[in-house]
Amino acid sequence: MTRVQGKTALITGAAMGMGEAHAKLLAKEGANVVVSDVNVEKGRIVVDTITEAGGEAMVCKHDVSDEAAWREVIGEGVTAYGKIDILVNNAGVTLQKPVHETETHEWDRLFDINVKGAFLGTKYILPAMQKAGRGSIINISSIYGLVGGPSARRSGKAR
């Protein structure tokens, strides 16, 4: 299939899990893929899998909570492929502890990656997409954006 043939996709958190699956699928559909993750070693494995299957991909070390890192990764992708047509804001972390036991620095890290990361990605990719007159931004989130989890209960245990 070639649904995104000739397009370039930047996928955050693409070294494993859903991000890896997004990267492989978009490559299979014909996109050049920028695998963005803090874990470059696992990212290289994803790139190798894509290229061995005949796709085109590169890996970039990327902390999505860092503004300068966004400018750098977008620049690397544009330098390599000429443009970025698709941004998948996939990077995310979770914290498996009750709110009343959560430290402020843990909460800040969660928001820096899960929320600020998506904001920064959108902020820095939009000018290139506006210049091109098109583009797609896909924001991935957890089911916990819609429902509460068991740790929110009084005892912190599921009933």
VEXLUMMAR-229761 format. One record per residue: residue number from 1; residue in one letter; x, y, z of N, C-alpha, C in turn. Coordinates in steps of 0.2 Angstrom, whole numbers. Atoms other than C-alpha are relative to their C-alpha. Layout:
# residues N
seq|type|n_xx|n_yy|n_zz|ca_xx|ca_yy|ca_zz|c_xx|c_yy|c_zz
NUM|A|X|Y|Z|X|Y|Z|X|Y|Z
...
END
This chain:
# residues 159
seq|type|n_xx|n_yy|n_zz|ca_xx|ca_yy|ca_zz|c_xx|c_yy|c_zz
1|M|4|-6|0|0|0|0|4|6|0
2|T|-4|-6|1|6|18|-3|-4|6|2
3|R|5|-6|-2|-7|29|6|4|6|2
4|V|-4|-6|-2|7|41|12|7|0|-4
5|Q|-6|0|4|20|38|-2|3|7|-1
6|G|-3|-6|1|32|52|-3|0|5|6
7|K|1|-5|-6|27|60|14|5|-2|5
8|T|-5|2|-5|38|61|29|-4|1|7
9|A|3|0|-6|32|57|46|5|0|6
10|L|-4|0|-6|40|62|63|-4|-3|5
11|I|4|4|-5|34|50|77|4|1|6
12|T|-4|0|-7|39|54|95|-2|-7|4
13|G|1|6|-4|41|40|107|0|-7|-5
14|A|1|6|5|44|28|92|5|-6|1
15|A|-5|5|-1|57|17|99|-3|-7|3
16|M|4|6|-2|44|5|106|-7|1|1
17|G|7|0|-1|26|1|109|-4|3|-6
18|M|4|-3|5|13|11|100|4|4|-5
19|G|-4|-4|4|26|23|93|3|-4|-5
20|E|-4|4|5|36|9|85|-5|-3|-5
21|A|6|2|4|19|2|78|-2|5|-5
22|H|2|-6|5|15|19|70|6|1|-5
23|A|-6|-1|4|33|20|63|0|-5|-5
24|K|0|6|5|32|3|55|-6|0|-5
25|L|5|-1|4|15|6|48|0|5|-5
26|L|-1|-6|4|18|23|41|6|-2|-6
27|A|-5|2|4|34|16|33|-2|-5|-5
28|K|3|5|4|25|1|26|-5|4|-6
29|E|5|-4|4|12|14|18|4|5|-4
30|G|-4|-4|4|27|23|10|3|6|2
31|A|-3|-6|-2|32|37|21|7|-1|2
32|N|-6|-1|-3|49|42|26|-1|1|7
33|V|1|0|-7|50|40|45|6|3|4
34|V|-5|-2|-5|59|50|58|-2|-3|7
35|V|1|4|-6|60|39|73|3|5|6
36|S|-2|-5|-5|61|51|88|-1|-3|7
37|D|0|3|-7|65|45|106|6|1|4
38|V|-6|-1|-5|76|47|121|4|-6|-1
39|N|-4|6|1|81|29|118|2|-2|-7
40|V|-3|0|7|92|30|103|1|-8|-2
41|E|-2|6|2|98|12|104|-6|-4|-3
42|K|6|3|2|80|5|103|-3|3|-7
43|G|2|-4|6|76|18|90|4|-3|-6
44|R|-4|3|5|90|11|79|-3|-7|-2
45|I|3|6|1|82|-6|80|-6|1|-5
46|V|6|-1|4|66|1|73|2|2|-7
47|V|-2|-2|7|75|10|59|3|-6|-4
48|D|-2|6|3|84|-6|55|-5|-4|-3
49|T|6|5|2|68|-16|54|-4|4|-6
50|I|3|-4|5|60|-2|43|4|-1|-7
51|T|-4|0|6|75|-1|31|1|-7|-3
52|E|-1|7|2|77|-20|30|-6|-2|-4
53|A|6|2|4|59|-21|24|-1|5|-6
54|G|0|-4|6|63|-8|10|-2|7|2
55|G|2|-7|-1|57|8|19|6|5|2
56|E|-5|-5|-1|66|24|23|-1|3|7
57|A|1|-3|-7|69|30|41|7|2|3
58|M|-6|-3|-4|81|39|53|-2|0|7
59|V|2|-1|-7|82|40|71|4|6|3
60|C|-3|-6|-3|85|56|82|-2|-1|7
61|K|1|0|-7|88|57|100|-5|6|2
62|H|5|-6|-1|73|68|107|-3|0|6
63|D|4|-1|-6|67|74|123|-5|5|-2
64|V|5|-4|2|50|81|119|-2|6|4
65|S|1|-5|-5|50|92|134|5|6|-1
66|D|-6|-5|1|65|102|127|-2|4|-7
67|E|1|-4|6|61|116|115|5|0|-5
68|A|-5|1|5|78|116|107|1|-6|-3
69|A|0|6|3|77|98|104|-5|-1|-5
70|W|5|0|6|61|100|94|3|4|-6
71|R|-2|-3|6|69|113|83|6|-4|-4
72|E|-5|5|2|84|101|81|-3|-6|-4
73|V|3|6|3|74|86|77|-4|2|-7
74|I|3|-2|6|63|95|65|5|2|-6
75|G|-5|-2|5|78|102|56|3|-6|-3
76|E|-3|6|2|86|85|55|-5|-3|-5
77|G|5|3|4|70|78|47|-1|4|-7
78|V|1|-4|6|68|92|35|7|0|-5
79|T|-7|1|4|87|91|30|0|-6|-4
80|A|-1|6|3|86|73|27|-6|-2|-6
81|Y|5|2|4|69|72|18|-4|6|-4
82|G|2|-6|3|65|90|13|-6|3|3
83|K|6|-3|-3|49|92|23|-2|-5|5
84|I|3|5|-5|39|84|37|-8|2|-1
85|D|7|-1|2|21|81|32|-5|-2|6
86|I|4|3|-5|15|71|47|4|0|7
87|L|-3|1|-7|18|73|66|-5|-4|4
88|V|3|5|-5|13|59|78|2|2|7
89|N|-2|-1|-7|14|66|96|-2|-6|4
90|N|1|6|-4|15|49|104|4|-1|6
91|A|-4|1|-6|28|50|117|-4|2|6
92|G|4|-1|-6|21|48|134|2|-4|6
93|V|-2|4|-6|24|42|152|-6|-1|4
94|T|5|1|-5|14|36|166|3|0|7
95|L|-2|1|-7|15|36|185|-5|-4|3
96|Q|4|5|-3|8|21|194|0|1|8
97|K|0|-1|-7|5|29|211|-6|5|1
98|P|6|-4|-2|-10|37|220|2|8|0
99|V|-1|-7|0|-11|56|218|3|3|7
100|H|-2|-2|-7|-9|59|237|7|-2|1
101|E|-7|2|-1|8|50|236|5|3|-5
102|T|-4|-2|6|14|59|220|4|7|2
103|E|-4|-6|-1|28|72|222|-1|5|-6
104|T|1|-5|5|27|88|213|5|-1|-6
105|H|-5|1|6|43|84|202|-2|-6|-4
106|E|3|5|4|34|68|197|-5|2|-5
107|W|5|-2|3|19|77|192|2|5|-6
108|D|-3|-4|6|29|90|182|3|-4|-5
109|R|-3|4|5|39|77|173|-6|-3|-5
110|L|6|2|3|22|69|168|-3|5|-5
111|F|3|-5|4|15|85|161|5|3|-5
112|D|-5|-2|5|32|90|153|0|-4|-6
113|I|-1|4|6|32|75|142|-7|-1|-3
114|N|7|1|3|13|71|140|-4|6|-3
115|V|4|-5|2|6|88|138|5|6|-4
116|K|-4|-5|3|20|101|135|3|-3|-6
117|G|-3|3|6|28|89|123|-4|0|-7
118|A|5|0|5|13|88|112|-1|8|-2
119|F|1|-7|1|11|107|113|6|3|-4
120|L|-6|-2|3|29|110|108|1|-3|-7
121|G|0|3|6|28|98|94|-4|4|-5
122|T|5|-4|4|13|107|87|3|7|-2
123|K|-3|-7|0|21|124|90|5|0|-6
124|Y|-6|0|5|37|120|80|-1|-3|-7
125|I|1|3|6|30|110|66|-5|4|-4
126|L|5|-3|4|15|121|61|3|5|-5
127|P|-3|-5|6|26|135|52|2|-4|-6
128|A|-2|4|6|33|121|40|-7|-2|-3
129|M|7|2|3|15|114|38|-4|6|-4
130|Q|3|-6|3|8|131|35|3|2|-7
131|K|-3|-2|6|21|135|22|-1|-5|-6
132|A|1|5|5|18|119|13|-8|0|-2
133|G|7|0|1|-1|122|14|-4|-6|2
134|R|4|7|-2|-5|105|22|5|-3|5
135|G|-3|4|-5|0|93|35|-5|-3|5
136|S|4|4|-5|-7|81|48|4|0|7
137|I|-3|0|-7|-4|82|67|-5|-5|4
138|I|4|5|-4|-10|66|77|2|0|7
139|N|-2|0|-7|-10|67|96|-3|-6|3
140|I|2|7|-3|-11|50|105|0|2|7
141|S|0|-1|-7|-17|50|122|-3|-7|3
142|S|2|6|-4|-22|37|136|-7|0|1
143|I|7|0|-2|-39|31|140|-1|4|7
144|Y|1|-4|-6|-36|40|157|-1|7|-1
145|G|3|-7|2|-40|56|148|-7|0|0
146|L|8|0|0|-58|50|148|-3|-3|7
147|V|2|3|-6|-59|39|164|5|0|5
148|G|-5|0|-6|-51|38|181|2|-7|1
149|G|-3|6|-1|-40|24|186|-1|-2|8
150|P|2|3|-7|-41|13|202|4|4|6
151|S|-4|-3|-5|-27|23|211|-3|7|2
152|A|3|-6|-2|-39|38|212|-5|-1|6
153|R|5|2|-6|-50|28|225|4|1|6
154|R|-2|-1|-6|-48|31|243|6|-5|2
155|S|-5|5|-3|-38|15|247|6|0|-5
156|G|-5|1|5|-28|16|231|0|-7|-3
157|K|0|7|2|-33|-2|227|-7|-1|-4
158|A|6|2|4|-45|-8|213|-5|-4|5
159|R|5|4|-3|-62|-15|220|-4|-4|-4
END
